[in-house]
Amino acid sequence: MDIAFLKESQQIAHALVAKAVVKMLKDIEMQYAFGVSIGAMV
């Protein structure tokens, strides 16, 4: 495997995880999520 393939695979995996997190937050009717290091969510 070459490094470019691994980097691309990792980017795809990160995008899928982010999409899943957004869906879960929508499912529990999360209204706000702030990009702070302690992960504040309302």
N, CA, C and O atoms as a DFTB+ gen file, in Angstrom:
168 C
 N C O
     1  1       0.840      -1.183       0.000
     2  2       0.000       0.000       0.000
     3  2       0.880       1.240       0.000
     4  3       1.918       1.290       0.660
     5  1       0.451       2.208      -0.735
     6  2       1.248       3.438      -0.699
     7  2       0.633       4.447       0.273
     8  3      -0.527       4.327       0.667
     9  1       1.414       5.409       0.636
    10  2       1.015       6.394       1.651
    11  2      -0.162       7.240       1.187
    12  3      -1.030       7.573       1.993
    13  1      -0.212       7.596      -0.091
    14  2      -1.318       8.412      -0.600
    15  2      -2.638       7.681      -0.425
    16  3      -3.643       8.288      -0.056
    17  1      -2.641       6.368      -0.691
    18  2      -3.864       5.574      -0.531
    19  2      -4.293       5.558       0.933
    20  3      -5.475       5.714       1.240
    21  1      -3.336       5.371       1.829
    22  2      -3.670       5.338       3.258
    23  2      -4.212       6.674       3.744
    24  3      -5.162       6.711       4.525
    25  1      -3.616       7.769       3.288
    26  2      -4.103       9.097       3.682
    27  2      -5.514       9.324       3.171
    28  3      -6.363       9.847       3.892
    29  1      -5.769       8.929       1.921
    30  2      -7.106       9.104       1.351
    31  2      -8.117       8.256       2.112
    32  3      -9.224       8.718       2.391
    33  1      -7.755       7.034       2.448
    34  2      -8.654       6.154       3.206
    35  2      -8.964       6.739       4.571
    36  3     -10.098       6.672       5.046
    37  1      -7.941       7.317       5.199
    38  2      -8.135       7.920       6.515
    39  2      -9.059       9.133       6.426
    40  3      -9.907       9.330       7.295
    41  1      -8.902       9.942       5.387
    42  2      -9.766      11.108       5.215
    43  2     -11.216      10.680       5.006
    44  3     -12.136      11.300       5.539
    45  1     -11.413       9.619       4.231
    46  2     -12.765       9.113       4.007
    47  2     -13.361       8.609       5.319
    48  3     -14.526       8.874       5.617
    49  1     -12.567       7.887       6.098
    50  2     -13.043       7.368       7.382
    51  2     -13.421       8.515       8.309
    52  3     -14.455       8.451       8.975
    53  1     -12.604       9.562       8.366
    54  2     -12.911      10.721       9.221
    55  2     -14.221      11.374       8.784
    56  3     -15.029      11.765       9.626
    57  1     -14.434      11.493       7.478
    58  2     -15.667      12.102       6.978
    59  2     -16.877      11.259       7.357
    60  3     -17.921      11.801       7.720
    61  1     -16.745       9.937       7.274
    62  2     -17.860       9.060       7.637
    63  2     -18.177       9.142       9.120
    64  3     -19.345       9.137       9.509
    65  1     -17.151       9.216       9.944
    66  2     -17.367       9.342      11.389
    67  2     -18.036      10.678      11.701
    68  3     -18.973      10.739      12.497
    69  1     -17.553      11.742      11.072
    70  2     -18.150      13.063      11.307
    71  2     -19.617      13.072      10.888
    72  3     -20.464      13.636      11.582
    73  1     -19.910      12.455       9.765
    74  2     -21.297      12.396       9.284
    75  2     -22.164      11.613      10.268
    76  3     -23.302      12.001      10.533
    77  1     -21.639      10.519      10.808
    78  2     -22.388       9.719      11.778
    79  2     -22.644      10.505      13.063
    80  3     -23.728      10.420      13.640
    81  1     -21.653      11.263      13.508
    82  2     -21.819      12.070      14.727
    83  2     -22.897      13.125      14.520
    84  3     -23.738      13.333      15.394
    85  1     -22.879      13.791      13.374
    86  2     -23.894      14.796      13.074
    87  2     -25.280      14.169      13.069
    88  3     -26.226      14.753      13.599
    89  1     -25.412      12.984      12.476
    90  2     -26.712      12.304      12.445
    91  2     -27.179      11.965      13.858
    92  3     -28.351      12.152      14.185
    93  1     -26.274      11.469      14.694
    94  2     -26.653      11.136      16.074
    95  2     -27.104      12.378      16.830
    96  3     -28.082      12.332      17.577
    97  1     -26.395      13.485      16.640
    98  2     -26.782      14.723      17.323
    99  2     -28.142      15.214      16.842
   100  3     -28.947      15.704      17.634
   101  1     -28.395      15.082      15.551
   102  2     -29.715      15.465      15.028
   103  2     -30.797      14.552      15.594
   104  3     -31.886      15.014      15.936
   105  1     -30.500      13.252      15.693
   106  2     -31.478      12.290      16.198
   107  2     -31.889      12.576      17.631
   108  3     -33.025      12.299      18.015
   109  1     -30.974      13.130      18.435
   110  2     -31.336      13.461      19.816
   111  2     -31.736      14.928      19.944
   112  3     -31.824      15.477      21.043
   113  1     -31.975      15.541      18.794
   114  2     -32.444      16.923      18.710
   115  2     -31.489      17.924      19.357
   116  3     -31.913      18.874      20.014
   117  1     -30.188      17.690      19.157
   118  2     -29.173      18.636      19.628
   119  2     -29.368      19.944      18.872
   120  3     -29.496      19.945      17.648
   121  1     -29.388      21.036      19.589
   122  2     -29.615      22.329      18.957
   123  2     -28.316      23.043      18.609
   124  3     -28.221      23.671      17.554
   125  1     -27.320      22.956      19.476
   126  2     -26.062      23.666      19.257
   127  2     -24.887      22.777      19.632
   128  3     -24.971      21.996      20.579
   129  1     -23.819      22.892      18.909
   130  2     -22.556      22.232      19.263
   131  2     -21.444      23.222      18.965
   132  3     -21.286      23.666      17.828
   133  1     -20.685      23.561      19.976
   134  2     -19.623      24.548      19.825
   135  2     -18.277      23.854      19.689
   136  3     -18.000      22.889      20.402
   137  1     -17.455      24.330      18.798
   138  2     -16.137      23.750      18.577
   139  2     -15.117      24.211      19.587
   140  3     -14.173      24.922      19.243
   141  1     -15.298      23.813      20.828
   142  2     -14.341      24.163      21.866
   143  2     -13.660      22.889      22.360
   144  3     -14.207      21.794      22.226
   145  1     -12.488      23.033      22.921
   146  2     -11.694      21.865      23.302
   147  2     -12.366      20.978      24.354
   148  3     -12.081      19.782      24.417
   149  1     -13.238      21.534      25.168
   150  2     -13.901      20.713      26.186
   151  2     -15.191      20.088      25.661
   152  3     -15.850      19.343      26.387
   153  1     -15.559      20.373      24.430
   154  2     -16.700      19.736      23.796
   155  2     -18.054      20.190      24.302
   156  3     -18.945      19.361      24.486
   157  1     -18.234      21.474      24.531
   158  2     -19.513      21.979      25.033
   159  2     -20.637      21.739      24.037
   160  3     -20.510      22.050      22.853
   161  1     -21.732      21.185      24.528
   162  2     -22.914      20.957      23.694
   163  2     -24.152      21.301      24.496
   164  3     -24.210      21.078      25.705
   165  1     -25.152      21.853      23.796
   166  2     -26.398      22.259      24.453
   167  2     -27.554      21.543      23.785
   168  3     -28.706      21.733      24.175
